[in-house]
Amino acid sequence: MSEEKSQHGGGRPEMVENGVIVKRKGDDWIVYLVGQEDDYETFETDKEALRRADEISDEYESYVQMVDEDGDIDENMSYDDVK
């Protein structure tokens, strides 16, 4: 978690706690809140997953991270940048 905080400059702690992760898992894409990896939604495409992540991030005014299967961050987006 400290790694995520440093990436976001420590501006709004609730953004770090309510960040939305979009991650490839096998043939699917999963979406979950930071710290709630066991409670996720599954989608067939990255576009569907990003659409859902956008809805969640708008609600929490938080960020979205696209993460690869190894856990490396591919992209960071703020709640108003998700397309």
N, CA, C and O atoms as CSV, one atom per row, in Angstrom:
chain,resi,resn,atom,element,x,y,z
A,1,MET,N,N,0.829,-1.186,0.000
A,1,MET,CA,C,0.000,0.000,0.000
A,1,MET,C,C,0.873,1.249,0.000
A,1,MET,O,O,0.511,2.234,-0.644
A,2,SER,N,N,1.999,1.247,0.692
A,2,SER,CA,C,2.834,2.442,0.718
A,2,SER,C,C,3.328,2.796,-0.674
A,2,SER,O,O,3.508,3.974,-0.982
A,3,GLU,N,N,3.552,1.796,-1.524
A,3,GLU,CA,C,3.962,2.047,-2.892
A,3,GLU,C,C,2.879,2.820,-3.636
A,3,GLU,O,O,3.190,3.745,-4.386
A,4,GLU,N,N,1.603,2.454,-3.438
A,4,GLU,CA,C,0.506,3.156,-4.087
A,4,GLU,C,C,0.407,4.584,-3.583
A,4,GLU,O,O,0.180,5.501,-4.373
A,5,LYS,N,N,0.574,4.790,-2.288
A,5,LYS,CA,C,0.481,6.132,-1.733
A,5,LYS,C,C,1.532,7.038,-2.350
A,5,LYS,O,O,1.249,8.196,-2.658
A,6,SER,N,N,2.737,6.525,-2.533
A,6,SER,CA,C,3.781,7.357,-3.107
A,6,SER,C,C,3.471,7.697,-4.560
A,6,SER,O,O,3.833,8.780,-5.020
A,7,GLN,N,N,2.826,6.821,-5.280
A,7,GLN,CA,C,2.480,7.090,-6.670
A,7,GLN,C,C,1.416,8.165,-6.779
A,7,GLN,O,O,1.326,8.837,-7.807
A,8,HIS,N,N,0.625,8.340,-5.765
A,8,HIS,CA,C,-0.469,9.300,-5.814
A,8,HIS,C,C,-0.163,10.550,-5.009
A,8,HIS,O,O,-1.051,11.368,-4.772
A,9,GLY,N,N,1.067,10.704,-4.591
A,9,GLY,CA,C,1.492,11.912,-3.928
A,9,GLY,C,C,0.857,12.167,-2.577
A,9,GLY,O,O,1.041,13.248,-2.018
A,10,GLY,N,N,0.124,11.224,-2.036
A,10,GLY,CA,C,-0.473,11.382,-0.725
A,10,GLY,C,C,-1.571,12.430,-0.679
A,10,GLY,O,O,-1.962,12.857,0.407
A,11,GLY,N,N,-2.080,12.860,-1.836
A,11,GLY,CA,C,-3.072,13.926,-1.889
A,11,GLY,C,C,-4.355,13.623,-1.155
A,11,GLY,O,O,-4.671,14.297,-0.175
A,12,ARG,N,N,-5.092,12.647,-1.590
A,12,ARG,CA,C,-6.364,12.295,-0.955
A,12,ARG,C,C,-6.308,10.839,-0.542
A,12,ARG,O,O,-6.424,9.956,-1.392
A,13,PRO,N,N,-6.132,10.564,0.747
A,13,PRO,CA,C,-5.992,9.174,1.198
A,13,PRO,C,C,-7.178,8.303,0.823
A,13,PRO,O,O,-6.996,7.112,0.571
A,14,GLU,N,N,-8.391,8.854,0.778
A,14,GLU,CA,C,-9.548,8.030,0.430
A,14,GLU,C,C,-9.453,7.521,-0.999
A,14,GLU,O,O,-10.033,6.484,-1.321
A,15,MET,N,N,-8.725,8.236,-1.871
A,15,MET,CA,C,-8.541,7.755,-3.239
A,15,MET,C,C,-7.711,6.483,-3.245
A,15,MET,O,O,-7.993,5.557,-4.004
A,16,VAL,N,N,-6.691,6.435,-2.403
A,16,VAL,CA,C,-5.856,5.243,-2.333
A,16,VAL,C,C,-6.666,4.081,-1.797
A,16,VAL,O,O,-6.590,2.973,-2.328
A,17,GLU,N,N,-7.444,4.321,-0.750
A,17,GLU,CA,C,-8.233,3.259,-0.139
A,17,GLU,C,C,-9.339,2.772,-1.052
A,17,GLU,O,O,-9.714,1.601,-0.986
A,18,ASN,N,N,-9.872,3.634,-1.903
A,18,ASN,CA,C,-10.991,3.265,-2.762
A,18,ASN,C,C,-10.596,3.127,-4.222
A,18,ASN,O,O,-11.454,3.174,-5.104
A,19,GLY,N,N,-9.317,2.959,-4.483
A,19,GLY,CA,C,-8.867,2.780,-5.855
A,19,GLY,C,C,-9.497,1.547,-6.472
A,19,GLY,O,O,-9.808,0.576,-5.782
A,20,VAL,N,N,-9.679,1.602,-7.784
A,20,VAL,CA,C,-10.284,0.501,-8.520
A,20,VAL,C,C,-9.212,-0.129,-9.396
A,20,VAL,O,O,-8.505,0.562,-10.129
A,21,ILE,N,N,-9.102,-1.435,-9.311
A,21,ILE,CA,C,-8.103,-2.172,-10.070
A,21,ILE,C,C,-8.784,-2.940,-11.202
A,21,ILE,O,O,-9.812,-3.586,-11.000
A,22,VAL,N,N,-8.195,-2.857,-12.391
A,22,VAL,CA,C,-8.620,-3.654,-13.549
A,22,VAL,C,C,-7.435,-4.556,-13.876
A,22,VAL,O,O,-6.338,-4.073,-14.154
A,23,LYS,N,N,-7.663,-5.874,-13.841
A,23,LYS,CA,C,-6.557,-6.816,-13.978
A,23,LYS,C,C,-6.940,-7.984,-14.863
A,23,LYS,O,O,-8.058,-8.493,-14.791
A,24,ARG,N,N,-6.017,-8.398,-15.686
A,24,ARG,CA,C,-6.196,-9.583,-16.520
A,24,ARG,C,C,-6.050,-10.815,-15.636
A,24,ARG,O,O,-5.099,-10.922,-14.861
A,25,LYS,N,N,-7.002,-11.750,-15.756
A,25,LYS,CA,C,-6.930,-13.008,-14.996
A,25,LYS,C,C,-7.340,-14.118,-15.945
A,25,LYS,O,O,-8.526,-14.319,-16.210
A,26,GLY,N,N,-6.352,-14.834,-16.453
A,26,GLY,CA,C,-6.629,-15.862,-17.451
A,26,GLY,C,C,-7.173,-15.227,-18.712
A,26,GLY,O,O,-6.554,-14.325,-19.276
A,27,ASP,N,N,-8.335,-15.695,-19.159
A,27,ASP,CA,C,-8.971,-15.132,-20.354
A,27,ASP,C,C,-9.897,-13.971,-20.027
A,27,ASP,O,O,-10.435,-13.337,-20.936
A,28,ASP,N,N,-10.089,-13.683,-18.754
A,28,ASP,CA,C,-11.044,-12.655,-18.330
A,28,ASP,C,C,-10.328,-11.430,-17.781
A,28,ASP,O,O,-9.111,-11.419,-17.598
A,29,TRP,N,N,-11.124,-10.404,-17.527
A,29,TRP,CA,C,-10.675,-9.184,-16.859
A,29,TRP,C,C,-11.474,-9.060,-15.573
A,29,TRP,O,O,-12.689,-9.259,-15.576
A,30,ILE,N,N,-10.804,-8.731,-14.472
A,30,ILE,CA,C,-11.504,-8.578,-13.209
A,30,ILE,C,C,-11.388,-7.124,-12.726
A,30,ILE,O,O,-10.433,-6.417,-13.044
A,31,VAL,N,N,-12.389,-6.709,-11.952
A,31,VAL,CA,C,-12.445,-5.361,-11.396
A,31,VAL,C,C,-12.716,-5.496,-9.908
A,31,VAL,O,O,-13.632,-6.208,-9.495
A,32,TYR,N,N,-11.906,-4.802,-9.098
A,32,TYR,CA,C,-12.121,-4.837,-7.652
A,32,TYR,C,C,-11.554,-3.581,-7.011
A,32,TYR,O,O,-10.737,-2.882,-7.611
A,33,LEU,N,N,-11.986,-3.301,-5.801
A,33,LEU,CA,C,-11.455,-2.185,-5.029
A,33,LEU,C,C,-10.154,-2.603,-4.355
A,33,LEU,O,O,-9.974,-3.767,-3.997
A,34,VAL,N,N,-9.253,-1.646,-4.188
A,34,VAL,CA,C,-7.998,-1.901,-3.479
A,34,VAL,C,C,-8.303,-2.505,-2.113
A,34,VAL,O,O,-9.163,-2.016,-1.380
A,35,GLY,N,N,-7.590,-3.567,-1.787
A,35,GLY,CA,C,-7.766,-4.219,-0.495
A,35,GLY,C,C,-8.923,-5.204,-0.454
A,35,GLY,O,O,-9.167,-5.831,0.576
A,36,GLN,N,N,-9.637,-5.345,-1.565
A,36,GLN,CA,C,-10.775,-6.269,-1.615
A,36,GLN,C,C,-10.641,-7.205,-2.810
A,36,GLN,O,O,-11.592,-7.407,-3.566
A,37,GLU,N,N,-9.458,-7.767,-2.967
A,37,GLU,CA,C,-9.150,-8.605,-4.116
A,37,GLU,C,C,-10.026,-9.849,-4.227
A,37,GLU,O,O,-10.219,-10.371,-5.324
A,38,ASP,N,N,-10.552,-10.323,-3.116
A,38,ASP,CA,C,-11.381,-11.525,-3.144
A,38,ASP,C,C,-12.815,-11.236,-3.567
A,38,ASP,O,O,-13.578,-12.162,-3.838
A,39,ASP,N,N,-13.187,-9.963,-3.625
A,39,ASP,CA,C,-14.542,-9.553,-3.990
A,39,ASP,C,C,-14.466,-8.797,-5.316
A,39,ASP,O,O,-14.371,-7.570,-5.336
A,40,TYR,N,N,-14.509,-9.550,-6.433
A,40,TYR,CA,C,-14.331,-8.928,-7.734
A,40,TYR,C,C,-15.437,-9.303,-8.701
A,40,TYR,O,O,-16.164,-10.278,-8.510
A,41,GLU,N,N,-15.539,-8.487,-9.755
A,41,GLU,CA,C,-16.470,-8.755,-10.851
A,41,GLU,C,C,-15.639,-9.191,-12.056
A,41,GLU,O,O,-14.521,-8.712,-12.244
A,42,THR,N,N,-16.177,-10.088,-12.867
A,42,THR,CA,C,-15.462,-10.639,-14.010
A,42,THR,C,C,-16.106,-10.176,-15.314
A,42,THR,O,O,-17.330,-10.124,-15.436
A,43,PHE,N,N,-15.256,-9.841,-16.286
A,43,PHE,CA,C,-15.717,-9.383,-17.590
A,43,PHE,C,C,-14.924,-10.082,-18.689
A,43,PHE,O,O,-13.787,-10.502,-18.472
A,44,GLU,N,N,-15.527,-10.202,-19.861
A,44,GLU,CA,C,-14.868,-10.877,-20.976
A,44,GLU,C,C,-13.864,-9.986,-21.690
A,44,GLU,O,O,-12.891,-10.486,-22.255
A,45,THR,N,N,-14.083,-8.665,-21.675
A,45,THR,CA,C,-13.180,-7.759,-22.390
A,45,THR,C,C,-12.677,-6.655,-21.468
A,45,THR,O,O,-13.286,-6.348,-20.443
A,46,ASP,N,N,-11.548,-6.068,-21.860
A,46,ASP,CA,C,-11.012,-4.954,-21.087
A,46,ASP,C,C,-11.931,-3.740,-21.168
A,46,ASP,O,O,-12.006,-2.970,-20.211
A,47,LYS,N,N,-12.632,-3.549,-22.285
A,47,LYS,CA,C,-13.554,-2.416,-22.416
A,47,LYS,C,C,-14.715,-2.533,-21.431
A,47,LYS,O,O,-15.105,-1.542,-20.813
A,48,GLU,N,N,-15.264,-3.730,-21.283
A,48,GLU,CA,C,-16.344,-3.938,-20.312
A,48,GLU,C,C,-15.829,-3.681,-18.889
A,48,GLU,O,O,-16.508,-3.049,-18.080
A,49,ALA,N,N,-14.636,-4.173,-18.599
A,49,ALA,CA,C,-14.052,-3.999,-17.269
A,49,ALA,C,C,-13.784,-2.518,-16.993
A,49,ALA,O,O,-14.049,-2.034,-15.893
A,50,LEU,N,N,-13.262,-1.804,-17.982
A,50,LEU,CA,C,-13.001,-0.376,-17.791
A,50,LEU,C,C,-14.290,0.414,-17.630
A,50,LEU,O,O,-14.331,1.385,-16.874
A,51,ARG,N,N,-15.332,0.015,-18.325
A,51,ARG,CA,C,-16.626,0.689,-18.178
A,51,ARG,C,C,-17.118,0.558,-16.730
A,51,ARG,O,O,-17.578,1.531,-16.133
A,52,ARG,N,N,-17.014,-0.654,-16.177
A,52,ARG,CA,C,-17.440,-0.877,-14.798
A,52,ARG,C,C,-16.521,-0.139,-13.816
A,52,ARG,O,O,-16.994,0.451,-12.845
A,53,ALA,N,N,-15.220,-0.174,-14.069
A,53,ALA,CA,C,-14.269,0.533,-13.212
A,53,ALA,C,C,-14.560,2.031,-13.229
A,53,ALA,O,O,-14.431,2.696,-12.201
A,54,ASP,N,N,-14.948,2.567,-14.379
A,54,ASP,CA,C,-15.298,3.979,-14.488
A,54,ASP,C,C,-16.502,4.305,-13.608
A,54,ASP,O,O,-16.503,5.323,-12.915
A,55,GLU,N,N,-17.523,3.453,-13.629
A,55,GLU,CA,C,-18.701,3.669,-12.780
A,55,GLU,C,C,-18.323,3.709,-11.306
A,55,GLU,O,O,-18.771,4.581,-10.561
A,56,ILE,N,N,-17.493,2.756,-10.896
A,56,ILE,CA,C,-17.087,2.673,-9.493
A,56,ILE,C,C,-16.215,3.873,-9.117
A,56,ILE,O,O,-16.412,4.478,-8.063
A,57,SER,N,N,-15.261,4.213,-9.970
A,57,SER,CA,C,-14.353,5.317,-9.645
A,57,SER,C,C,-15.081,6.654,-9.623
A,57,SER,O,O,-14.722,7.536,-8.843
A,58,ASP,N,N,-16.100,6.819,-10.468
A,58,ASP,CA,C,-16.898,8.044,-10.425
A,58,ASP,C,C,-17.630,8.160,-9.089
A,58,ASP,O,O,-17.724,9.241,-8.509
A,59,GLU,N,N,-18.142,7.037,-8.617
A,59,GLU,CA,C,-18.872,7.024,-7.347
A,59,GLU,C,C,-17.966,7.428,-6.184
A,59,GLU,O,O,-18.372,8.198,-5.313
A,60,TYR,N,N,-16.741,6.907,-6.175
A,60,TYR,CA,C,-15.809,7.169,-5.079
A,60,TYR,C,C,-14.872,8.348,-5.364
A,60,TYR,O,O,-14.099,8.745,-4.493
A,61,GLU,N,N,-14.936,8.906,-6.568
A,61,GLU,CA,C,-13.983,9.926,-7.014
A,61,GLU,C,C,-12.562,9.445,-6.748
A,61,GLU,O,O,-11.758,10.143,-6.131
A,62,SER,N,N,-12.274,8.245,-7.224
A,62,SER,CA,C,-10.980,7.617,-6.985
A,62,SER,C,C,-10.284,7.333,-8.312
A,62,SER,O,O,-10.766,7.714,-9.379
A,63,TYR,N,N,-9.169,6.673,-8.224
A,63,TYR,CA,C,-8.381,6.363,-9.407
A,63,TYR,C,C,-8.672,4.943,-9.897
A,63,TYR,O,O,-9.269,4.131,-9.191
A,64,VAL,N,N,-8.235,4.673,-11.120
A,64,VAL,CA,C,-8.304,3.334,-11.704
A,64,VAL,C,C,-6.890,2.963,-12.128
A,64,VAL,O,O,-6.179,3.770,-12.727
A,65,GLN,N,N,-6.493,1.745,-11.815
A,65,GLN,CA,C,-5.209,1.235,-12.281
A,65,GLN,C,C,-5.450,-0.014,-13.110
A,65,GLN,O,O,-6.188,-0.912,-12.705
A,66,MET,N,N,-4.819,-0.059,-14.273
A,66,MET,CA,C,-4.789,-1.296,-15.050
A,66,MET,C,C,-3.512,-2.017,-14.643
A,66,MET,O,O,-2.422,-1.449,-14.695
A,67,VAL,N,N,-3.659,-3.273,-14.238
A,67,VAL,CA,C,-2.555,-4.058,-13.711
A,67,VAL,C,C,-2.426,-5.331,-14.531
A,67,VAL,O,O,-3.429,-5.957,-14.873
A,68,ASP,N,N,-1.182,-5.719,-14.852
A,68,ASP,CA,C,-1.003,-6.970,-15.584
A,68,ASP,C,C,-1.047,-8.152,-14.618
A,68,ASP,O,O,-1.147,-7.968,-13.405
A,69,GLU,N,N,-0.971,-9.350,-15.157
A,69,GLU,CA,C,-1.105,-10.556,-14.318
A,69,GLU,C,C,0.008,-10.692,-13.289
A,69,GLU,O,O,-0.155,-11.397,-12.293
A,70,ASP,N,N,1.144,-10.024,-13.519
A,70,ASP,CA,C,2.256,-10.076,-12.572
A,70,ASP,C,C,2.119,-9.044,-11.466
A,70,ASP,O,O,2.931,-9.006,-10.542
A,71,GLY,N,N,1.075,-8.194,-11.560
A,71,GLY,CA,C,0.863,-7.167,-10.551
A,71,GLY,C,C,1.533,-5.846,-10.866
A,71,GLY,O,O,1.491,-4.919,-10.056
A,72,ASP,N,N,2.156,-5.746,-12.040
A,72,ASP,CA,C,2.793,-4.494,-12.447
A,72,ASP,C,C,1.745,-3.545,-13.003
A,72,ASP,O,O,0.838,-3.966,-13.721
A,73,ILE,N,N,1.866,-2.270,-12.675
A,73,ILE,CA,C,0.902,-1.269,-13.122
A,73,ILE,C,C,1.177,-0.900,-14.576
A,73,ILE,O,O,2.281,-0.477,-14.918
A,74,ASP,N,N,0.159,-1.062,-15.433
A,74,ASP,CA,C,0.266,-0.682,-16.831
A,74,ASP,C,C,-0.151,0.763,-17.037
A,74,ASP,O,O,0.432,1.471,-17.859
A,75,GLU,N,N,-1.161,1.206,-16.291
A,75,GLU,CA,C,-1.690,2.551,-16.498
A,75,GLU,C,C,-2.421,3.031,-15.249
A,75,GLU,O,O,-3.112,2.257,-14.587
A,76,ASN,N,N,-2.262,4.324,-14.932
A,76,ASN,CA,C,-2.989,4.988,-13.857
A,76,ASN,C,C,-3.934,5.999,-14.466
A,76,ASN,O,O,-3.551,6.731,-15.378
A,77,MET,N,N,-5.164,6.054,-13.978
A,77,MET,CA,C,-6.137,7.033,-14.460
A,77,MET,C,C,-6.884,7.600,-13.268
A,77,MET,O,O,-7.154,6.882,-12.305
A,78,SER,N,N,-7.220,8.881,-13.323
A,78,SER,CA,C,-8.076,9.446,-12.299
A,78,SER,C,C,-9.518,9.150,-12.702
A,78,SER,O,O,-9.779,8.756,-13.839
A,79,TYR,N,N,-10.448,9.337,-11.779
A,79,TYR,CA,C,-11.839,8.967,-12.051
A,79,TYR,C,C,-12.428,9.685,-13.252
A,79,TYR,O,O,-13.350,9.163,-13.880
A,80,ASP,N,N,-11.928,10.859,-13.590
A,80,ASP,CA,C,-12.481,11.563,-14.739
A,80,ASP,C,C,-11.709,11.309,-16.031
A,80,ASP,O,O,-12.058,11.859,-17.076
A,81,ASP,N,N,-10.649,10.469,-15.971
A,81,ASP,CA,C,-9.868,10.138,-17.161
A,81,ASP,C,C,-10.258,8.819,-17.813
A,81,ASP,O,O,-9.859,8.552,-18.947
A,82,VAL,N,N,-11.026,7.993,-17.122
A,82,VAL,CA,C,-11.351,6.661,-17.628
A,82,VAL,C,C,-12.271,6.788,-18.827
A,82,VAL,O,O,-13.266,7.513,-18.791
A,83,LYS,N,N,-11.924,6.071,-19.895
A,83,LYS,CA,C,-12.730,6.140,-21.116
A,83,LYS,C,C,-13.299,4.796,-21.446
A,83,LYS,O,O,-14.008,4.653,-22.442
